[in-house]
Amino acid sequence: MNRRQFIALSATVAATQANAAPAEMPLVSFGLITDAQYVDAEPEGERHFRESIPKLQAAVADLAKEKLPFTLHLGDVIDRDFSSFATILPLFRPLGHPVRHVLGNHDFEMAEAEKLKVAPTLGMPSDYYTFSESGVKFIMLDTNDVSTYKHPEGSAEDLAAEAIMQELSAAGSKNAKPWNGGLSQTQLEWLDQELTISDAAKQATIICGHHPLMAEEGHHAWKNREIIAIIERHPSARAYFCGHNHAGGEVILNKLPYITFKSLLHEPGITAYSVIHVFPDRLVIEGRGRESSRQIPLRNI
């Protein structure tokens, strides 16, 4: 190659590089863990509770390297006993960023007097709330709001939940289980209001809860179709994330993904967690362990 050809080739390469589109950046990226479900207890089947400590430590060390703004934990950070929080929660600190929690059914497996301390112990502003990061809004639901385990035994809330479970059982509903729950009318109205605000701002919004809304295989929230109806009528809603069913799952319904992430709790050496990248038109899930890596298309606002 002579000097003239070299100069011409160099100019062509430079022009190509200058015209190349910059790498697309996600709207936001974050870590996701669910169902760590720690308690200092002997294993029960595949549930090796004490193993959640080394697995969470390894997940936190890995996610800390990613320099993320926050991590979601989608409920059941403990299996039972309020004292379990004191052991498991400090393990999140090396992340160097906030952990945004939702409440799970196992987070209330404790004495009645301690249940009101759960949300503050998890650093939650309230039992359900919202936050935003890099222009993306997150609606954090409390799918235990109507349940037979969250409220004092014999209270109006407890009796109403017992009646709903009996109604579901009489109808043959698969989710008529004491470890499932749902949203109160007050929370349903709040969800509708928050999504209306997102619609007006054209703000991409991800809804998170502990119990699945889909698939309807027995772990799903009570009166899930009422929640889905609210979510579907708001164009700002992009996806629903949850835990609870340790096997995980994924359903696309009317172009909305309902994703159940796999549990960290499992047998020794078997883990599951993710890094999530939200783009305008898709989710990119970088799975670890049992959680598979994949891309999921999103509907447009």
N, C-alpha and C positions, 0 to 999 in steps of 0.2 A: 504494500500500500504506500503510495507516494504522499507527499505532504499535502497536496491539494485534496486528494481523496480523504485523508485523515481529517482535515478541517471540515470538509463537507459532511462526513459522518458524524463528527462531534456536534456540529450545528443541528443535525437532524435529531440526535439523541436529546440534546438540550431542549429543543422545541417540543419534542414528545413529552419530556418530563414536565415542562412548564404547563402543557395543556392537559396533563393527566388530572382527573378529578381527585380532590383530597379524600383521604379515607373517611368514610362515614362514621360519625361519632354517635353513640347512643344518647338518648335524652337523659337517662340516668342508669347507673349500675349499682347493684347492692348485693349483699350476701343474704342467704336464706337457709335457715335451719328450722326444723320442727320436731316436736315430741322427743325432746331429750329424756324426759320422764325419769329423772333420777330419784332414787331412794336407797338408803343403806339397808338393803334386803337381799335375801338369797334369790337366785334366778327363778322365774316362773315360765317354764317352757322356753321359748326363744327370747324372752325378755330378760336380759342380763343387766339389771339396773345399775350395778356398780360400774359396769363397763362404759356407761355414758360419760364418766369422768375422763378417762384417757381419750375417748373418741371426740368429746367436745374440745379438749385441749388441742388435739391435732387439727380439728376443723378451724378453731380460732387462730392457730398459728398460720395456717394456710390462708385464711381470709384476710388476716392482717397484712400479708404481703401484697394484697391486691389494692391497697390504699382506697378503700371504698368509703362512702359517706355514712353508711349505716348498714345494719343487718336486721332482717326480720326474724323473729321467732314466733311461730304460728300456734302456740298453745301447748299445754302439758310440759312445762319446763321441769316439773316434778311429777312423780307418780302419786305420792301421798306424804303426809306429815309436814306441817309448816316449817319444822326445823330443817328440812331438806333444802329450802331456799338458801340458807346460810352457807351451804357447801357448794351448790352448783352455780349460783349467780356470780361470785367473784371470778369464776373461770372465763367469763366473757370480757373482763377488763382489758386483757392484752390486745383486744381488737383495736383499741384506740379510737373508737367511734361509738355512737349510740346504738343500743339494741332496742328495737321497737317491738313490743310484745302484743299479742292478743291473749285473752284468757281461754284456758281449756278446761274440760271437765275434771281432769285429775288435779288441776291446781286448786280444787276445792275439797279434796279428800283430806279433811282435817276437822278439828273441833269447831263447833259453830262459832265460838267467840273469836276465832282467828280468821274467819272468812273475809271480814271487812278489811283486813290488813293486806290482802293478796295484791290488789291493784297498786297500792302505794309501794309495796315491797318491790314490785316489778318496775317501778319508776313510771307508771302510767298516769297521765293526767286525770283519767276517769276510766270507767269500764269500757266505754267505746269513745272514739275520738278520731281526729284527722290530723295529718301533717303533710307538708309538701317538701319536695326536694327537687331542685333543678327544673321547676315548672311542672313536675308530675305530682298529682295529688294521690294520697293513700287514705282510704276510709277503712278504719280498723273496727270491725264489728265485735259485739259480744254475743256469740251464739249460745251462751249459757243464760241469757237474760230470763228466758222462760225455761225452767228446768226443775227437776226434783231434788237437786243436790246443792244448788247455790244459796238458796234462801232458808231461813230458820224453819225447822220442822213445825208444821201446824200453822204457819203464817198464811196470809191471804195469797201471797205469791206461790207458796208451796202447794197449797190446795188447788189453785187454778192450774198449775202445771200437772198435778196428778190427774185432774179431770181431762186435760188435753191428751195425756198419754193413754188414758183409758179409752177416750174417743178414737184415737189413732189405732189402738189395739183392736177395738171392736170393728173398725173398718178394714182390718187386715193389713195395715201399713207395716212395712218392713222396719221402719225406723222407730217403732213404738218401744223404745229401749230406755232404761233409766240413765244411760250414759250419754244420751242425746239431748238436745235442747233447741231453742229457737229464739226469735226476736219478739219483744213486746210491741204493741201497737205504737207506743211512743218512739221506740227505736226505728220502726219501719217508717214512720213519718219523718224522723230525723234523717234517715238514709235518703229518702226521696228529696228532702230539702237540700242536702249536701250535693247530690247529683245535679239538681237544678242549678245550683251555684256553679258547678263545674261546666255544665252545658253553656251557661251564659258567658263564661270566660273561655270557652273552647279549650278547656284544660283536660288533658288525658288523665284518667283516674283509674286506679286499681283498687278493687275492694278485697279486703282480707278478713278471714274469720277462722275459727277453729274447725267447725263442722263443714263437710262438703255440702254443696247445693245439688250437684250432680256428680256421679251417677247415683241413681236411687236404689242402692244395693243394701241399705240397712244402717249405714253410718251417717246418712244425710240429715240435715237439720229438719226440725219439725216445721211443717207448713212451708217447705222450701220453695214451692211454686209461687207463693206470695212474694218472697224475696226476689226470685228470678224475674217476676213480672215487673217489679220496680226497676231492677237493674237494666232489663232489656229496653225499656222505653226511653232511656237516657243515652244519647249518642256519645257522651263523654266517657262512659264506662267501657273499659278496654279488656278487663279480665278479672276473674275471681280466683284468689289463692287461698289454700287451706291445708290443714293436716288431718289429724284424728284417725283416718284409715291408714295404718302403717304400711300397707301394701302400695299406697299411691293410686293414682288414676288420672284420667284426662278425658274430658268430654267437650266437644265443640257443639254448642247449641245456638242456632241463629247467629253464627259467626262470632260468638263470644266463647272464649276458652274458660272452662272451669277446671282448674288444675289442683289436684291433691298431691302434695309432695310427700315423699317417703320419709319415714321416721329415722332419726338418728339412733333411737333405741332398737337394739337387735342383738344378735349373737356377737361374741367377742370378735373384734377385727372387722366387723361388717358395719359400714357407716353409710350415711346419706346426707348430703347437703349440696348447695348450689351457689353459683354466682349468676345473677340475672342481669341481662342487658335489655333495656326497653328502648326500642326504636319506634319511630312514628307508625311503621307498618308491620312490625313483628316483635316477638319476644325471642331472645336468644338465651337459652338455658345451658350453662356450662355445668353439667352434673358431676358429682364426685361420688364414688362408691356405687351404691344401688341406684342412685338418681341418674338417669340417662341424659346425655346432651342432645339437644334438639332445637329446632326453630319452629315457632308457631305464628302463623299470620294473624294480624289484628285488623279489625274493621276500622274504617276511617271515621273521624269525628264529623 
